[in-house]
Structure formats: structure tokens, C-alpha cells
């Protein structure tokens, strides 16, 4: 063993023996195992593409059913979630059509085009929780979850608008602003909890989603604060062309960072719920958490009821391997499809588990 490897193994033993370090490394390791960075990029891309259609839908509907004052308050509240580019988005105008039928068709088309972010988020969460492909929901159930996710976003806008009005009642009173900030943080946590609940398999209990929601809500509040500082101190003095270019890049970076934080928070929930730590930095040997994680990832590739993926670890105690396989089968989000002679649940029954 060379000195470099000896040093790395010493660090590995140290982190495995310290629970906070082992848990933190377990989350980071799981994030890498799931290629969650690529999933975050996919969510950020579809978030960028879906943002404008969703805002256009909201502005159009508000223009039809709300007063100008309410429309202005709600739009500003929604745009405040994106401090890097919110001012530029105020120039969006409501969708116009010659007839009600044309307007409805246009709104439905925009809503369909905005489904990208919801579908990408569902794919990311299914990958994070290593849900086997055979029990992932089909097209119509995914559309239903997409509608629920959009409803969560709408609820966030409504509550944020109400909080913005509350914070202005006391003028510059510090205690009211502090109270509004605390309530906003709690709302952010609640929104993340609802979003995780909508996107996460139903077999996962809601209490197991709470730690990640707290982390993500706190990180989102911090991101908005520093994003507002960036706008006030940097982009405010930029030229028109440079300012727009910088705003677009800032929005993409903001969405990508938000997606990464959200997936790290989701991975935290998985690692905590399934006790996927301590993980090893260098192998061999593999820890029990390594075996469980690798088994989950392999079995997530099951695509058909007739297919079964069996995972083995030559050279490792067969008792440990069997325990890991049994634990994985019990902790999966649905029944693991068995050999041909076993009965396989129908698709509608399997989808009820995710």
C-alpha cells in the first residue's frame, strides 16, 4: 500500500467512525451514484423553458379574473422568487386572442409546453429513490402529479403574495419584518415538503421527507437573499445589452443551483430513511451501506414484469449479500417482480405504490 492510499484509507476510517461525517459523505456519495448532477441540469433546463409559459398563463388568467392591483401584487410576488431576472420579466404581456376558444386553446398549449419541469422533477425523484422502472407510474398518473405540482407552485405564489402584503402593514417596523421573514421561511419549508410529497413514491412516509424539506427551504431563502444583493449591487449598473445577457445567465445559474440543492435535500431524505451510511471512500472493502446502495441502483433497471435483476457480490460473505438483497426487496417502493412462476401485480396495482 503506497503512502497516498494509506492516507486516504486513514481518512476513510475516520469519516466512517464519525456519524455526522459519515452521514454527510453518504449524501454526497449517493448524489454521485445517481448522477444527480445531470438530473439537476435537466431540471434546470426544463425549468428555464417552462418558466415563461407558466408566467404567461398566470398573467393572462389574472388579467381576466382579477383587478389590476391584485394582478400587480401577485405577479410581483411570483417574480420575487427569481431576484436575478425578476425585473426583466415584468415586461411580459397577457396572451390575447380573437375568441374565447382561441384563448383557451392557447392556454392549454402553454400549459402542455410547461410540463417539462414537472416531468423532469418526477424523473429525478424516481432516480433518487431508485424506483424500479417496472413500477414507475405511467403517462396519465404522471400528468396527474404534474397538475398537483403546478398547484403547489400556485399555492406558494398566493401565500407569498399574502405575506408581502402583511410585511407592508407595519412599514419599517423591524419586528414585523422579522416575523414576515420567519413565516416566509416556514412557507418555503412547507412548499418543499408538499413538493417532495407529490413527487416521492407513496410508500415513503411524509415524516421521512421533512429533514430534506427543512434544508431545502433554508437554502432557498438564502439563495433569494444573495440573489437580491447581486441585483442591487451588480446588475443595476450594467449596460442594457450586458444586463440582459447577465440576467439570462444568472437565471440559468440560479435554477441550476436550486435544482442541485433540491436534489441534495432529496438524497438526504433517502440516505436517512434507508440508513445508507457509512460509505467507503476507497474499496475494498464495501460497507453494508455500499452493498445496499449498489443493489438498489442495479434493481432500479428492472423494466418489465417478466424481468428480474439479481445482484451478487462474489468474494463477500453470502450471508451479508443475502441480507442486503432481502433488505432492498423489503424497502423498495413496490413488490420486486419475481421469477416467471410467481404472480406479478397488475400495472394499476404497482402504480398505486409510487
N, C-alpha and C positions, 0 to 999 in steps of 0.2 A: 504494500500500500504506500503510494507516494505521499509526500507531505501535504500537498493540496487536498487530496482526497481525505487524508486523516483529519485535516482541519474542518472540512465540510461535514464529515461524519460526527465530529465533536459538536459542531453547531446543531446538527440534526438531532443528536441525543438531547441536547439542551432544550431545544424547542419542543420536543415531544414530551419532556418531563414537566413543562410549564403549561398548565391548561390554557391560560389566555393566549400565549404564543401559539400553542398547538391549534387552538380554535381559529385564530386569525390566519395562520398558514393553511389550514384546511379549507377555509373560504376561498383564499387566493388560488390554491391548487385546484379546487373544484371549478372555479371560474375558467381556468386554463383548460382543464379536461373537457369542458363543454364547448370550447371555442366560443365563449360568451362575448369576446371582443368583436368577433364577426357578427354575432347576433345583435350586439349593440349598434354596430354600423348599419345593419339592415333596418333596425327600428328607427334610428336617426334619419336615414334616407326617406323612409316612408312617412316619418313624422314631418319632415320638411315638405314633402309633396302633398301631404294631407292637410297641412295647417291652413293653407289659403282657401281650399274648398270649404272647410269647416267654418272658417271665419266668414266667408261669403254667405253661406247658408244662414248663419246666426244673424248677420246684418240684415239680410233680406227678410227673414221672418220677423225680426224685431221691428223693421220698418212697416210691416203690415199690421202688427197687433199691439205695438207699444207706442207711447208718446215719445217725442224727440228727446226729452230729458231722461227717460228711462233707457232709451236706446243708447244715448251717450254714456250713461253711467255703466251699463252692462258691457259695452264694447271696451271702454277704458279699463274696466276691471279685468276683462279677458286678456287684453293686450299687456296689462301689467305683469302677467305671468312670464312674458318674454321681454325683459328690460333691454336687451341688446338691440332689438329691432322693433319694439312696440310703436314708437313714434312714426316710423315709416308705414306701418300697416294701417294707420288711421286714414290713409287716403283711399282705402277700398270703398267701393260704392255698391249699393244693393243691386241685386240682379233684377233686370227689367224684362218684361215680356208683353207681347201684344194681347195675350189672353191668359186667363187663369190656368187653362190646360197646359199651355206652353210653359208657364211659370212652374207648375207642379212637375212637369217632365224635366225641366232644367234643375230643379232642386233635387229630384230623385237621382239624376245623373251625377250631380255634385256629391251627393251622399254616397253613391256607389264608388265614385272615384276616391273618396276619402276613407274607404275601408282598408286601405293598405296598412295604416298604422295599427289598426286593431288586429288584423290577421298576423302581422309581424310580431306583435306583442304576444299573441296566443302561441305562436310557434316557439318564441323564445322561452316562454314559461314551461311549455311541454318539454323542451330540451333540458332546461334547468332541472326539472323534476324527473327527468329520464323516463317519461311516459312511453311505453312501447307503442310503436306505430299502429299496431293492430287494435288498440283500444282508444286511440285518439278520436275525438269527435269528428263527425262528417261535415259536409258542406252546410247544411241547414242549421245544425247546432252551433257551428262557428258563427254563422250570421246572427243567431240569437245572442250570443255572447258579445258580438261586435256592437249590437244595439245597446246592450247593458253597459258596455264600456263607454260608449258615447254618452249615455245617461249619467254615468259617474262624472265625466268631464263637464257636462252641463250643470250638474249639481255643484261642482266646485266653483264654476263661474257665478252662480246665483249666490252662494254663501259668501264668496269673496266680495261681491258687489254689496251685500248687506253689511259686511264688516267695514268696507270702505266708507259707507255712509255713517256707521257708528263712530268711526275714528274721527270724523269731521265734526261731530256734535260738540265735542269739548274743546275745539280749537287746538291750541298748542299745549294743553294740559298733559304733562308727561305721564301721569298715571293712567290716563285713558289711552294714550298711545301705546304704553307698555302693555296694558290689558288687551288692546286690539292685536298687538304683536303676538302675545301668548295665545290668544284664541285662534289667530291665523295659523300658528304652528300646530295647534291641535287639529285644526281643519285639514292641514296638509297631511298629517299622520292618518286622519280618518279617511281621506281620499285615497291614499296609498293602500290602506287596509281594504277598502272597498274594491279597488282595482285588483289587488292581489287575490281577493276572494272571487272575483269574476273570472280571472284568468287562470287560477290554480285549480287542479283536479279536486273534485268534490270530496274525495276520500280524505283529503288533508283538512284537519280541524282548524277552525278560524284562529284559535289561540296560538297555533304554531306559526301564523303569519304576522303576528303582532311585533316581534322584535325587529324584523326587517322593515316593517312599515314605519316604526319609530326612527330608525336610522335614515331611511329614505326621506321622510318628512323633514327631519332636521337638516339633512344635506340640501334639500330643495330650497328651504328657507335661506340657507347660507348662500347658495348659488344666486338667488334673486337679489340678495343684498349686495354682493360683489358685482353682479351684473349691472345694477343701478349705479354703482360707483364708477364702473367703466364707462357708462354712457355719459355721466355728468362730468367726468374729468378728461375723457379722451375723444369720443366720437362727437361731442358737442362742438369742438373746434376744428373738426375735419372738413375738408372741402366737399362740395356736393358729390362729385364722382367718387372720390375716395371714401366719403362717408357711407354711400350706398353699398359700395363694394365691401367695405369693412363690416357693415351691418349684416350682409348676407353671410360672410364668412363667420362672423360672430354668432349668428343664429345657428348655423350648422354645427359649430363647435359646442354651443350651448346645448343643443339637442343631443349631440353625441355624448357629452359629459353626463347629461341627465339620464340617458339610456344606460350608460355604464354603471352609474350609481344605483339605478333601479335594479339592474341585474345582479350587482354585488349584494344588494339587500335581499333579493330573492334567493341567491346562493346561501346567504347567511341563514335564512329560514330552513333550507334543505339540510345544510350541514348540522344545524342544531337539532332539527326534528329526527334525523336519521343517525345522529351521532357519528358523523363522518370525519372524525379526528381522534387521535393524531395521525397525520400523514407523513410519509417519509420523503426527505429531500432527495436522497440517493437510494437506489435499490441494487441488489437485495440487501436486507430482507424487506418484504412487503408487510405493512401493518394490516391489522384486521380491517381498518377503515379503507386502506388501499384496495383490499380484496372486494369489499362491499361496493365501493365506487366503480371499480372496473367491471364488476359483474352487472351493475345497474346500466352502465353505458352500453355494454355488449347486448344485454337483453332488450334495450330500447330499440334495437334494429329489427325486432320481430314485426313483420309487415302483414302477415296473413294468418288466419286462424289455424291453417294446416301447418304452419311453421313453428318450430321451437328451437331456440338458441340455448344450448347447454355450454356452460363455461367451466373449464377445468384449469388447474394450476399444477402442472407436473413438477414434482420435487418438493411440493409443500404438503404438510400433513393433511391427509384426506379428510380427517375429522374437521379441521378448520375449514377446508374448502366446502364440505357439505353444509356446515353451519352457515357459512356465508351465503351459499345458494339458497338455503331454506329461509334465511332472514330476508334476502332480496325478494323471494317469491311472496313472502308474507307482507312486505312493506310496499310492494308495487301498487299502483293506483287502480289495479283491476286484477282479475284472475289471469295467471300466466297460461297461455294456450298450451295444452298438453299434447302428448303423442296422439296419433290418429285414432287409437282405440278409445280415447277419452272424449266425453261430450264437450263441445265448445259452445260457450254462450252466444246467443244471437247478437247482431251488431247493436240493436237498440239497447239490450241489457248491458253490454260493455260500455256504451257511451254514457250510460247513467252513472258510471263510476268516475268519469272525468269531466 
